[in-house]
Amino acid sequence: MNKRIRLLAEQATTRIEPTATSGEGWIFDKEKFAELIVQECLAQVARVDDMLEDEPAQHAAVAWVASSIADHFGVEQ
């Protein structure tokens, strides 16, 4: 697992305050983690788009890929 994935996992983890009956703990939000990964993928697609020349067809194709990924996983772009 690379450093970026570890950072996303940390962002999806919340500390639980200890109580009299339980010790300190952590909650890992799987949905948030998955959403963060998809957002990271969409950011990489945007980076590719930024590297393209001024070719409208290429930009349209990249936009379609990003939209398809976001729609498939139900994530806002």
mmCIF file of the N, C-alpha and C atoms, coordinates in Angstrom:
data_MODEL
# 
_entry.id   MODEL 
# 
loop_
_atom_site.group_PDB 
_atom_site.id 
_atom_site.type_symbol 
_atom_site.label_atom_id 
_atom_site.label_alt_id 
_atom_site.label_comp_id 
_atom_site.label_asym_id 
_atom_site.label_entity_id 
_atom_site.label_seq_id 
_atom_site.pdbx_PDB_ins_code 
_atom_site.Cartn_x 
_atom_site.Cartn_y 
_atom_site.Cartn_z 
_atom_site.occupancy 
_atom_site.B_iso_or_equiv 
_atom_site.pdbx_formal_charge 
_atom_site.auth_seq_id 
_atom_site.auth_comp_id 
_atom_site.auth_asym_id 
_atom_site.auth_atom_id 
_atom_site.pdbx_PDB_model_num 
ATOM 1   N N  . MET A 1 1  ? 0.872   -1.168 0.000   1.00 0.00 ? 1  MET A N  1 
ATOM 2   C CA . MET A 1 1  ? 0.000   0.000  0.000   1.00 0.00 ? 1  MET A CA 1 
ATOM 3   C C  . MET A 1 1  ? 0.919   1.231  0.000   1.00 0.00 ? 1  MET A C  1 
ATOM 4   N N  . ASN A 1 2  ? 0.658   2.165  -0.925  1.00 0.00 ? 2  ASN A N  1 
ATOM 5   C CA . ASN A 1 2  ? 1.523   3.339  -0.988  1.00 0.00 ? 2  ASN A CA 1 
ATOM 6   C C  . ASN A 1 2  ? 1.099   4.414  0.004   1.00 0.00 ? 2  ASN A C  1 
ATOM 7   N N  . LYS A 1 3  ? 1.929   5.439  0.107   1.00 0.00 ? 3  LYS A N  1 
ATOM 8   C CA . LYS A 1 3  ? 1.709   6.498  1.089   1.00 0.00 ? 3  LYS A CA 1 
ATOM 9   C C  . LYS A 1 3  ? 0.383   7.222  0.867   1.00 0.00 ? 3  LYS A C  1 
ATOM 10  N N  . ARG A 1 4  ? 0.007   7.435  -0.382  1.00 0.00 ? 4  ARG A N  1 
ATOM 11  C CA . ARG A 1 4  ? -1.235  8.158  -0.677  1.00 0.00 ? 4  ARG A CA 1 
ATOM 12  C C  . ARG A 1 4  ? -2.453  7.356  -0.203  1.00 0.00 ? 4  ARG A C  1 
ATOM 13  N N  . ILE A 1 5  ? -2.453  6.055  -0.403  1.00 0.00 ? 5  ILE A N  1 
ATOM 14  C CA . ILE A 1 5  ? -3.578  5.224  0.043   1.00 0.00 ? 5  ILE A CA 1 
ATOM 15  C C  . ILE A 1 5  ? -3.657  5.235  1.571   1.00 0.00 ? 5  ILE A C  1 
ATOM 16  N N  . ARG A 1 6  ? -2.501  5.179  2.228   1.00 0.00 ? 6  ARG A N  1 
ATOM 17  C CA . ARG A 1 6  ? -2.499  5.257  3.700   1.00 0.00 ? 6  ARG A CA 1 
ATOM 18  C C  . ARG A 1 6  ? -3.105  6.569  4.172   1.00 0.00 ? 6  ARG A C  1 
ATOM 19  N N  . LEU A 1 7  ? -2.762  7.678  3.494   1.00 0.00 ? 7  LEU A N  1 
ATOM 20  C CA . LEU A 1 7  ? -3.301  8.979  3.860   1.00 0.00 ? 7  LEU A CA 1 
ATOM 21  C C  . LEU A 1 7  ? -4.821  9.009  3.676   1.00 0.00 ? 7  LEU A C  1 
ATOM 22  N N  . LEU A 1 8  ? -5.320  8.437  2.589   1.00 0.00 ? 8  LEU A N  1 
ATOM 23  C CA . LEU A 1 8  ? -6.766  8.379  2.360   1.00 0.00 ? 8  LEU A CA 1 
ATOM 24  C C  . LEU A 1 8  ? -7.441  7.530  3.437   1.00 0.00 ? 8  LEU A C  1 
ATOM 25  N N  . ALA A 1 9  ? -6.800  6.430  3.823   1.00 0.00 ? 9  ALA A N  1 
ATOM 26  C CA . ALA A 1 9  ? -7.358  5.578  4.885   1.00 0.00 ? 9  ALA A CA 1 
ATOM 27  C C  . ALA A 1 9  ? -7.429  6.350  6.197   1.00 0.00 ? 9  ALA A C  1 
ATOM 28  N N  . GLU A 1 10 ? -6.413  7.142  6.478   1.00 0.00 ? 10 GLU A N  1 
ATOM 29  C CA . GLU A 1 10 ? -6.433  7.963  7.696   1.00 0.00 ? 10 GLU A CA 1 
ATOM 30  C C  . GLU A 1 10 ? -7.566  8.986  7.646   1.00 0.00 ? 10 GLU A C  1 
ATOM 31  N N  . GLN A 1 11 ? -7.795  9.557  6.465   1.00 0.00 ? 11 GLN A N  1 
ATOM 32  C CA . GLN A 1 11 ? -8.870  10.542 6.322   1.00 0.00 ? 11 GLN A CA 1 
ATOM 33  C C  . GLN A 1 11 ? -10.246 9.908  6.516   1.00 0.00 ? 11 GLN A C  1 
ATOM 34  N N  . ALA A 1 12 ? -10.339 8.613  6.284   1.00 0.00 ? 12 ALA A N  1 
ATOM 35  C CA . ALA A 1 12 ? -11.613 7.904  6.429   1.00 0.00 ? 12 ALA A CA 1 
ATOM 36  C C  . ALA A 1 12 ? -11.772 7.282  7.817   1.00 0.00 ? 12 ALA A C  1 
ATOM 37  N N  . THR A 1 13 ? -10.852 7.592  8.725   1.00 0.00 ? 13 THR A N  1 
ATOM 38  C CA . THR A 1 13 ? -10.867 7.023  10.068  1.00 0.00 ? 13 THR A CA 1 
ATOM 39  C C  . THR A 1 13 ? -11.136 8.120  11.086  1.00 0.00 ? 13 THR A C  1 
ATOM 40  N N  . THR A 1 14 ? -12.042 7.833  12.014  1.00 0.00 ? 14 THR A N  1 
ATOM 41  C CA . THR A 1 14 ? -12.413 8.791  13.050  1.00 0.00 ? 14 THR A CA 1 
ATOM 42  C C  . THR A 1 14 ? -12.132 8.185  14.422  1.00 0.00 ? 14 THR A C  1 
ATOM 43  N N  . ARG A 1 15 ? -11.574 8.991  15.298  1.00 0.00 ? 15 ARG A N  1 
ATOM 44  C CA . ARG A 1 15 ? -11.302 8.548  16.664  1.00 0.00 ? 15 ARG A CA 1 
ATOM 45  C C  . ARG A 1 15 ? -12.595 8.613  17.473  1.00 0.00 ? 15 ARG A C  1 
ATOM 46  N N  . ILE A 1 16 ? -12.824 7.579  18.280  1.00 0.00 ? 16 ILE A N  1 
ATOM 47  C CA . ILE A 1 16 ? -13.983 7.538  19.169  1.00 0.00 ? 16 ILE A CA 1 
ATOM 48  C C  . ILE A 1 16 ? -13.499 7.919  20.567  1.00 0.00 ? 16 ILE A C  1 
ATOM 49  N N  . GLU A 1 17 ? -14.214 8.829  21.178  1.00 0.00 ? 17 GLU A N  1 
ATOM 50  C CA . GLU A 1 17 ? -13.866 9.236  22.536  1.00 0.00 ? 17 GLU A CA 1 
ATOM 51  C C  . GLU A 1 17 ? -14.089 8.064  23.485  1.00 0.00 ? 17 GLU A C  1 
ATOM 52  N N  . PRO A 1 18 ? -13.164 7.872  24.403  1.00 0.00 ? 18 PRO A N  1 
ATOM 53  C CA . PRO A 1 18 ? -13.342 6.775  25.374  1.00 0.00 ? 18 PRO A CA 1 
ATOM 54  C C  . PRO A 1 18 ? -14.480 7.093  26.338  1.00 0.00 ? 18 PRO A C  1 
ATOM 55  N N  . THR A 1 19 ? -15.132 6.048  26.780  1.00 0.00 ? 19 THR A N  1 
ATOM 56  C CA . THR A 1 19 ? -16.186 6.173  27.793  1.00 0.00 ? 19 THR A CA 1 
ATOM 57  C C  . THR A 1 19 ? -15.782 5.347  29.001  1.00 0.00 ? 19 THR A C  1 
ATOM 58  N N  . ALA A 1 20 ? -16.613 5.375  29.997  1.00 0.00 ? 20 ALA A N  1 
ATOM 59  C CA . ALA A 1 20 ? -16.321 4.608  31.215  1.00 0.00 ? 20 ALA A CA 1 
ATOM 60  C C  . ALA A 1 20 ? -16.294 3.110  30.950  1.00 0.00 ? 20 ALA A C  1 
ATOM 61  N N  . THR A 1 21 ? -17.066 2.664  29.941  1.00 0.00 ? 21 THR A N  1 
ATOM 62  C CA . THR A 1 21 ? -17.150 1.225  29.677  1.00 0.00 ? 21 THR A CA 1 
ATOM 63  C C  . THR A 1 21 ? -16.308 0.761  28.494  1.00 0.00 ? 21 THR A C  1 
ATOM 64  N N  . SER A 1 22 ? -15.827 1.712  27.729  1.00 0.00 ? 22 SER A N  1 
ATOM 65  C CA . SER A 1 22 ? -15.028 1.307  26.565  1.00 0.00 ? 22 SER A CA 1 
ATOM 66  C C  . SER A 1 22 ? -13.751 2.137  26.506  1.00 0.00 ? 22 SER A C  1 
ATOM 67  N N  . GLY A 1 23 ? -12.775 1.552  25.952  1.00 0.00 ? 23 GLY A N  1 
ATOM 68  C CA . GLY A 1 23 ? -11.520 2.272  25.773  1.00 0.00 ? 23 GLY A CA 1 
ATOM 69  C C  . GLY A 1 23 ? -11.568 3.111  24.501  1.00 0.00 ? 23 GLY A C  1 
ATOM 70  N N  . GLU A 1 24 ? -10.460 3.732  24.222  1.00 0.00 ? 24 GLU A N  1 
ATOM 71  C CA . GLU A 1 24 ? -10.352 4.531  23.007  1.00 0.00 ? 24 GLU A CA 1 
ATOM 72  C C  . GLU A 1 24 ? -10.460 3.610  21.796  1.00 0.00 ? 24 GLU A C  1 
ATOM 73  N N  . GLY A 1 25 ? -11.066 4.095  20.751  1.00 0.00 ? 25 GLY A N  1 
ATOM 74  C CA . GLY A 1 25 ? -11.212 3.283  19.552  1.00 0.00 ? 25 GLY A CA 1 
ATOM 75  C C  . GLY A 1 25 ? -11.248 4.134  18.303  1.00 0.00 ? 25 GLY A C  1 
ATOM 76  N N  . TRP A 1 26 ? -11.418 3.456  17.210  1.00 0.00 ? 26 TRP A N  1 
ATOM 77  C CA . TRP A 1 26 ? -11.431 4.112  15.914  1.00 0.00 ? 26 TRP A CA 1 
ATOM 78  C C  . TRP A 1 26 ? -12.545 3.525  15.062  1.00 0.00 ? 26 TRP A C  1 
ATOM 79  N N  . ILE A 1 27 ? -13.148 4.362  14.225  1.00 0.00 ? 27 ILE A N  1 
ATOM 80  C CA . ILE A 1 27 ? -14.158 3.912  13.262  1.00 0.00 ? 27 ILE A CA 1 
ATOM 81  C C  . ILE A 1 27 ? -13.600 4.162  11.873  1.00 0.00 ? 27 ILE A C  1 
ATOM 82  N N  . PHE A 1 28 ? -13.581 3.112  11.069  1.00 0.00 ? 28 PHE A N  1 
ATOM 83  C CA . PHE A 1 28 ? -13.130 3.225  9.685   1.00 0.00 ? 28 PHE A CA 1 
ATOM 84  C C  . PHE A 1 28 ? -14.354 3.280  8.786   1.00 0.00 ? 28 PHE A C  1 
ATOM 85  N N  . ASP A 1 29 ? -14.532 4.380  8.066   1.00 0.00 ? 29 ASP A N  1 
ATOM 86  C CA . ASP A 1 29 ? -15.678 4.587  7.192   1.00 0.00 ? 29 ASP A CA 1 
ATOM 87  C C  . ASP A 1 29 ? -15.320 4.079  5.788   1.00 0.00 ? 29 ASP A C  1 
ATOM 88  N N  . LYS A 1 30 ? -15.781 2.859  5.480   1.00 0.00 ? 30 LYS A N  1 
ATOM 89  C CA . LYS A 1 30 ? -15.462 2.229  4.195   1.00 0.00 ? 30 LYS A CA 1 
ATOM 90  C C  . LYS A 1 30 ? -15.993 3.040  3.022   1.00 0.00 ? 30 LYS A C  1 
ATOM 91  N N  . GLU A 1 31 ? -17.197 3.592  3.165   1.00 0.00 ? 31 GLU A N  1 
ATOM 92  C CA . GLU A 1 31 ? -17.788 4.371  2.074   1.00 0.00 ? 31 GLU A CA 1 
ATOM 93  C C  . GLU A 1 31 ? -16.981 5.632  1.803   1.00 0.00 ? 31 GLU A C  1 
ATOM 94  N N  . LYS A 1 32 ? -16.563 6.309  2.865   1.00 0.00 ? 32 LYS A N  1 
ATOM 95  C CA . LYS A 1 32 ? -15.759 7.511  2.695   1.00 0.00 ? 32 LYS A CA 1 
ATOM 96  C C  . LYS A 1 32 ? -14.423 7.166  2.041   1.00 0.00 ? 32 LYS A C  1 
ATOM 97  N N  . PHE A 1 33 ? -13.816 6.071  2.458   1.00 0.00 ? 33 PHE A N  1 
ATOM 98  C CA . PHE A 1 33 ? -12.545 5.633  1.881   1.00 0.00 ? 33 PHE A CA 1 
ATOM 99  C C  . PHE A 1 33 ? -12.699 5.368  0.387   1.00 0.00 ? 33 PHE A C  1 
ATOM 100 N N  . ALA A 1 34 ? -13.757 4.655  0.016   1.00 0.00 ? 34 ALA A N  1 
ATOM 101 C CA . ALA A 1 34 ? -14.000 4.371  -1.401  1.00 0.00 ? 34 ALA A CA 1 
ATOM 102 C C  . ALA A 1 34 ? -14.223 5.664  -2.184  1.00 0.00 ? 34 ALA A C  1 
ATOM 103 N N  . GLU A 1 35 ? -14.994 6.581  -1.599  1.00 0.00 ? 35 GLU A N  1 
ATOM 104 C CA . GLU A 1 35 ? -15.239 7.855  -2.277  1.00 0.00 ? 35 GLU A CA 1 
ATOM 105 C C  . GLU A 1 35 ? -13.944 8.646  -2.449  1.00 0.00 ? 35 GLU A C  1 
ATOM 106 N N  . LEU A 1 36 ? -13.100 8.636  -1.448  1.00 0.00 ? 36 LEU A N  1 
ATOM 107 C CA . LEU A 1 36 ? -11.820 9.337  -1.541  1.00 0.00 ? 36 LEU A CA 1 
ATOM 108 C C  . LEU A 1 36 ? -10.944 8.740  -2.643  1.00 0.00 ? 36 LEU A C  1 
ATOM 109 N N  . ILE A 1 37 ? -10.964 7.415  -2.765  1.00 0.00 ? 37 ILE A N  1 
ATOM 110 C CA . ILE A 1 37 ? -10.180 6.768  -3.819  1.00 0.00 ? 37 ILE A CA 1 
ATOM 111 C C  . ILE A 1 37 ? -10.719 7.159  -5.196  1.00 0.00 ? 37 ILE A C  1 
ATOM 112 N N  . VAL A 1 38 ? -12.035 7.147  -5.357  1.00 0.00 ? 38 VAL A N  1 
ATOM 113 C CA . VAL A 1 38 ? -12.624 7.529  -6.643  1.00 0.00 ? 38 VAL A CA 1 
ATOM 114 C C  . VAL A 1 38 ? -12.299 8.990  -6.952  1.00 0.00 ? 38 VAL A C  1 
ATOM 115 N N  . GLN A 1 39 ? -12.393 9.862  -5.952  1.00 0.00 ? 39 GLN A N  1 
ATOM 116 C CA . GLN A 1 39 ? -12.047 11.277 -6.162  1.00 0.00 ? 39 GLN A CA 1 
ATOM 117 C C  . GLN A 1 39 ? -10.586 11.411 -6.588  1.00 0.00 ? 39 GLN A C  1 
ATOM 118 N N  . GLU A 1 40 ? -9.727  10.628 -5.993  1.00 0.00 ? 40 GLU A N  1 
ATOM 119 C CA . GLU A 1 40 ? -8.305  10.639 -6.358  1.00 0.00 ? 40 GLU A CA 1 
ATOM 120 C C  . GLU A 1 40 ? -8.114  10.202 -7.811  1.00 0.00 ? 40 GLU A C  1 
ATOM 121 N N  . CYS A 1 41 ? -8.865  9.193  -8.228  1.00 0.00 ? 41 CYS A N  1 
ATOM 122 C CA . CYS A 1 41 ? -8.800  8.748  -9.621  1.00 0.00 ? 41 CYS A CA 1 
ATOM 123 C C  . CYS A 1 41 ? -9.289  9.848  -10.567 1.00 0.00 ? 41 CYS A C  1 
ATOM 124 N N  . LEU A 1 42 ? -10.360 10.511 -10.186 1.00 0.00 ? 42 LEU A N  1 
ATOM 125 C CA . LEU A 1 42 ? -10.880 11.604 -11.010 1.00 0.00 ? 42 LEU A CA 1 
ATOM 126 C C  . LEU A 1 42 ? -9.872  12.747 -11.093 1.00 0.00 ? 42 LEU A C  1 
ATOM 127 N N  . ALA A 1 43 ? -9.138  12.992 -10.027 1.00 0.00 ? 43 ALA A N  1 
ATOM 128 C CA . ALA A 1 43 ? -8.104  14.025 -10.051 1.00 0.00 ? 43 ALA A CA 1 
ATOM 129 C C  . ALA A 1 43 ? -6.993  13.654 -11.029 1.00 0.00 ? 43 ALA A C  1 
ATOM 130 N N  . GLN A 1 44 ? -6.673  12.369 -11.107 1.00 0.00 ? 44 GLN A N  1 
ATOM 131 C CA . GLN A 1 44 ? -5.655  11.924 -12.061 1.00 0.00 ? 44 GLN A CA 1 
ATOM 132 C C  . GLN A 1 44 ? -6.148  12.092 -13.496 1.00 0.00 ? 44 GLN A C  1 
ATOM 133 N N  . VAL A 1 45 ? -7.419  11.823 -13.727 1.00 0.00 ? 45 VAL A N  1 
ATOM 134 C CA . VAL A 1 45 ? -7.998  12.034 -15.057 1.00 0.00 ? 45 VAL A CA 1 
ATOM 135 C C  . VAL A 1 45 ? -7.923  13.520 -15.411 1.00 0.00 ? 45 VAL A C  1 
ATOM 136 N N  . ALA A 1 46 ? -8.196  14.383 -14.447 1.00 0.00 ? 46 ALA A N  1 
ATOM 137 C CA . ALA A 1 46 ? -8.116  15.832 -14.680 1.00 0.00 ? 46 ALA A CA 1 
ATOM 138 C C  . ALA A 1 46 ? -6.690  16.245 -15.014 1.00 0.00 ? 46 ALA A C  1 
ATOM 139 N N  . ARG A 1 47 ? -5.705  15.610 -14.385 1.00 0.00 ? 47 ARG A N  1 
ATOM 140 C CA . ARG A 1 47 ? -4.307  15.917 -14.699 1.00 0.00 ? 47 ARG A CA 1 
ATOM 141 C C  . ARG A 1 47 ? -3.992  15.558 -16.135 1.00 0.00 ? 47 ARG A C  1 
ATOM 142 N N  . VAL A 1 48 ? -4.504  14.436 -16.608 1.00 0.00 ? 48 VAL A N  1 
ATOM 143 C CA . VAL A 1 48 ? -4.298  14.047 -18.008 1.00 0.00 ? 48 VAL A CA 1 
ATOM 144 C C  . VAL A 1 48 ? -4.917  15.106 -18.918 1.00 0.00 ? 48 VAL A C  1 
ATOM 145 N N  . ASP A 1 49 ? -6.117  15.543 -18.567 1.00 0.00 ? 49 ASP A N  1 
ATOM 146 C CA . ASP A 1 49 ? -6.794  16.557 -19.372 1.00 0.00 ? 49 ASP A CA 1 
ATOM 147 C C  . ASP A 1 49 ? -5.960  17.836 -19.442 1.00 0.00 ? 49 ASP A C  1 
ATOM 148 N N  . ASP A 1 50 ? -5.339  18.203 -18.339 1.00 0.00 ? 50 ASP A N  1 
ATOM 149 C CA . ASP A 1 50 ? -4.511  19.407 -18.308 1.00 0.00 ? 50 ASP A CA 1 
ATOM 150 C C  . ASP A 1 50 ? -3.281  19.288 -19.206 1.00 0.00 ? 50 ASP A C  1 
ATOM 151 N N  . MET A 1 51 ? -2.819  18.067 -19.464 1.00 0.00 ? 51 MET A N  1 
ATOM 152 C CA . MET A 1 51 ? -1.619  17.859 -20.278 1.00 0.00 ? 51 MET A CA 1 
ATOM 153 C C  . MET A 1 51 ? -1.913  17.813 -21.773 1.00 0.00 ? 51 MET A C  1 
ATOM 154 N N  . LEU A 1 52 ? -3.191  17.727 -22.134 1.00 0.00 ? 52 LEU A N  1 
ATOM 155 C CA . LEU A 1 52 ? -3.544  17.612 -23.546 1.00 0.00 ? 52 LEU A CA 1 
ATOM 156 C C  . LEU A 1 52 ? -3.378  18.935 -24.279 1.00 0.00 ? 52 LEU A C  1 
ATOM 157 N N  . GLU A 1 53 ? -3.126  18.810 -25.572 1.00 0.00 ? 53 GLU A N  1 
ATOM 158 C CA . GLU A 1 53 ? -3.109  19.984 -26.442 1.00 0.00 ? 53 GLU A CA 1 
ATOM 159 C C  . GLU A 1 53 ? -4.542  20.477 -26.581 1.00 0.00 ? 53 GLU A C  1 
ATOM 160 N N  . ASP A 1 54 ? -4.718  21.529 -27.294 1.00 0.00 ? 54 ASP A N  1 
ATOM 161 C CA . ASP A 1 54 ? -6.059  22.093 -27.483 1.00 0.00 ? 54 ASP A CA 1 
ATOM 162 C C  . ASP A 1 54 ? -6.836  21.334 -28.557 1.00 0.00 ? 54 ASP A C  1 
ATOM 163 N N  . GLU A 1 55 ? -7.110  20.091 -28.281 1.00 0.00 ? 55 GLU A N  1 
ATOM 164 C CA . GLU A 1 55 ? -7.893  19.240 -29.175 1.00 0.00 ? 55 GLU A CA 1 
ATOM 165 C C  . GLU A 1 55 ? -9.247  18.988 -28.527 1.00 0.00 ? 55 GLU A C  1 
ATOM 166 N N  . PRO A 1 56 ? -10.295 19.634 -29.005 1.00 0.00 ? 56 PRO A N  1 
ATOM 167 C CA . PRO A 1 56 ? -11.615 19.463 -28.385 1.00 0.00 ? 56 PRO A CA 1 
ATOM 168 C C  . PRO A 1 56 ? -12.059 18.006 -28.277 1.00 0.00 ? 56 PRO A C  1 
ATOM 169 N N  . ALA A 1 57 ? -11.749 17.196 -29.269 1.00 0.00 ? 57 ALA A N  1 
ATOM 170 C CA . ALA A 1 57 ? -12.170 15.793 -29.232 1.00 0.00 ? 57 ALA A CA 1 
ATOM 171 C C  . ALA A 1 57 ? -11.480 15.047 -28.091 1.00 0.00 ? 57 ALA A C  1 
ATOM 172 N N  . GLN A 1 58 ? -10.211 15.348 -27.850 1.00 0.00 ? 58 GLN A N  1 
ATOM 173 C CA . GLN A 1 58 ? -9.487  14.692 -26.760 1.00 0.00 ? 58 GLN A CA 1 
ATOM 174 C C  . GLN A 1 58 ? -10.045 15.126 -25.403 1.00 0.00 ? 58 GLN A C  1 
ATOM 175 N N  . HIS A 1 59 ? -10.308 16.420 -25.259 1.00 0.00 ? 59 HIS A N  1 
ATOM 176 C CA . HIS A 1 59 ? -10.869 16.915 -24.006 1.00 0.00 ? 59 HIS A CA 1 
ATOM 177 C C  . HIS A 1 59 ? -12.261 16.325 -23.760 1.00 0.00 ? 59 HIS A C  1 
ATOM 178 N N  . ALA A 1 60 ? -13.032 16.183 -24.830 1.00 0.00 ? 60 ALA A N  1 
ATOM 179 C CA . ALA A 1 60 ? -14.363 15.591 -24.699 1.00 0.00 ? 60 ALA A CA 1 
ATOM 180 C C  . ALA A 1 60 ? -14.256 14.126 -24.271 1.00 0.00 ? 60 ALA A C  1 
ATOM 181 N N  . ALA A 1 61 ? -13.282 13.406 -24.814 1.00 0.00 ? 61 ALA A N  1 
ATOM 182 C CA . ALA A 1 61 ? -13.098 11.999 -24.452 1.00 0.00 ? 61 ALA A CA 1 
ATOM 183 C C  . ALA A 1 61 ? -12.696 11.870 -22.986 1.00 0.00 ? 61 ALA A C  1 
ATOM 184 N N  . VAL A 1 62 ? -11.793 12.730 -22.534 1.00 0.00 ? 62 VAL A N  1 
ATOM 185 C CA . VAL A 1 62 ? -11.362 12.687 -21.132 1.00 0.00 ? 62 VAL A CA 1 
ATOM 186 C C  . VAL A 1 62 ? -12.530 13.047 -20.212 1.00 0.00 ? 62 VAL A C  1 
ATOM 187 N N  . ALA A 1 63 ? -13.318 14.046 -20.602 1.00 0.00 ? 63 ALA A N  1 
ATOM 188 C CA . ALA A 1 63 ? -14.486 14.429 -19.803 1.00 0.00 ? 63 ALA A CA 1 
ATOM 189 C C  . ALA A 1 63 ? -15.477 13.272 -19.720 1.00 0.00 ? 63 ALA A C  1 
ATOM 190 N N  . TRP A 1 64 ? -15.633 12.545 -20.822 1.00 0.00 ? 64 TRP A N  1 
ATOM 191 C CA . TRP A 1 64 ? -16.535 11.396 -20.828 1.00 0.00 ? 64 TRP A CA 1 
ATOM 192 C C  . TRP A 1 64 ? -16.030 10.317 -19.871 1.00 0.00 ? 64 TRP A C  1 
ATOM 193 N N  . VAL A 1 65 ? -14.715 10.065 -19.882 1.00 0.00 ? 65 VAL A N  1 
ATOM 194 C CA . VAL A 1 65 ? -14.138 9.064  -18.983 1.00 0.00 ? 65 VAL A CA 1 
ATOM 195 C C  . VAL A 1 65 ? -14.394 9.460  -17.525 1.00 0.00 ? 65 VAL A C  1 
ATOM 196 N N  . ALA A 1 66 ? -14.123 10.716 -17.189 1.00 0.00 ? 66 ALA A N  1 
ATOM 197 C CA . ALA A 1 66 ? -14.340 11.190 -15.814 1.00 0.00 ? 66 ALA A CA 1 
ATOM 198 C C  . ALA A 1 66 ? -15.804 11.060 -15.421 1.00 0.00 ? 66 ALA A C  1 
ATOM 199 N N  . SER A 1 67 ? -16.693 11.455 -16.310 1.00 0.00 ? 67 SER A N  1 
ATOM 200 C CA . SER A 1 67 ? -18.117 11.371 -16.029 1.00 0.00 ? 67 SER A CA 1 
ATOM 201 C C  . SER A 1 67 ? -18.569 9.920  -15.852 1.00 0.00 ? 67 SER A C  1 
ATOM 202 N N  . SER A 1 68 ? -18.043 9.042  -16.680 1.00 0.00 ? 68 SER A N  1 
ATOM 203 C CA . SER A 1 68 ? -18.392 7.624  -16.588 1.00 0.00 ? 68 SER A CA 1 
ATOM 204 C C  . SER A 1 68 ? -17.942 7.025  -15.265 1.00 0.00 ? 68 SER A C  1 
ATOM 205 N N  . ILE A 1 69 ? -16.719 7.373  -14.839 1.00 0.00 ? 69 ILE A N  1 
ATOM 206 C CA . ILE A 1 69 ? -16.206 6.876  -13.560 1.00 0.00 ? 69 ILE A CA 1 
ATOM 207 C C  . ILE A 1 69 ? -17.076 7.389  -12.412 1.00 0.00 ? 69 ILE A C  1 
ATOM 208 N N  . ALA A 1 70 ? -17.354 8.691  -12.414 1.00 0.00 ? 70 ALA A N  1 
ATOM 209 C CA . ALA A 1 70 ? -18.160 9.291  -11.352 1.00 0.00 ? 70 ALA A CA 1 
ATOM 210 C C  . ALA A 1 70 ? -19.565 8.684  -11.315 1.00 0.00 ? 70 ALA A C  1 
ATOM 211 N N  . ASP A 1 71 ? -20.189 8.536  -12.477 1.00 0.00 ? 71 ASP A N  1 
ATOM 212 C CA . ASP A 1 71 ? -21.522 7.935  -12.540 1.00 0.00 ? 71 ASP A CA 1 
ATOM 213 C C  . ASP A 1 71 ? -21.521 6.485  -12.066 1.00 0.00 ? 71 ASP A C  1 
ATOM 214 N N  . HIS A 1 72 ? -20.513 5.730  -12.482 1.00 0.00 ? 72 HIS A N  1 
ATOM 215 C CA . HIS A 1 72 ? -20.430 4.310  -12.135 1.00 0.00 ? 72 HIS A CA 1 
ATOM 216 C C  . HIS A 1 72 ? -20.367 4.115  -10.629 1.00 0.00 ? 72 HIS A C  1 
ATOM 217 N N  . PHE A 1 73 ? -19.615 4.996  -9.946  1.00 0.00 ? 73 PHE A N  1 
ATOM 218 C CA . PHE A 1 73 ? -19.451 4.872  -8.507  1.00 0.00 ? 73 PHE A CA 1 
ATOM 219 C C  . PHE A 1 73 ? -20.384 5.785  -7.715  1.00 0.00 ? 73 PHE A C  1 
ATOM 220 N N  . GLY A 1 74 ? -21.195 6.573  -8.403  1.00 0.00 ? 74 GLY A N  1 
ATOM 221 C CA . GLY A 1 74 ? -22.149 7.445  -7.727  1.00 0.00 ? 74 GLY A CA 1 
ATOM 222 C C  . GLY A 1 74 ? -21.475 8.538  -6.909  1.00 0.00 ? 74 GLY A C  1 
ATOM 223 N N  . VAL A 1 75 ? -20.411 9.108  -7.471  1.00 0.00 ? 75 VAL A N  1 
ATOM 224 C CA . VAL A 1 75 ? -19.630 10.125 -6.777  1.00 0.00 ? 75 VAL A CA 1 
ATOM 225 C C  . VAL A 1 75 ? -19.746 11.437 -7.537  1.00 0.00 ? 75 VAL A C  1 
ATOM 226 N N  . GLU A 1 76 ? -19.837 12.533 -6.780  1.00 0.00 ? 76 GLU A N  1 
ATOM 227 C CA . GLU A 1 76 ? -19.863 13.861 -7.399  1.00 0.00 ? 76 GLU A CA 1 
ATOM 228 C C  . GLU A 1 76 ? -18.481 14.205 -7.922  1.00 0.00 ? 76 GLU A C  1 
ATOM 229 N N  . GLN A 1 77 ? -18.455 14.880 -9.063  1.00 0.00 ? 77 GLN A N  1 
ATOM 230 C CA . GLN A 1 77 ? -17.167 15.331 -9.616  1.00 0.00 ? 77 GLN A CA 1 
ATOM 231 C C  . GLN A 1 77 ? -16.788 16.669 -9.059  1.00 0.00 ? 77 GLN A C  1 
# 
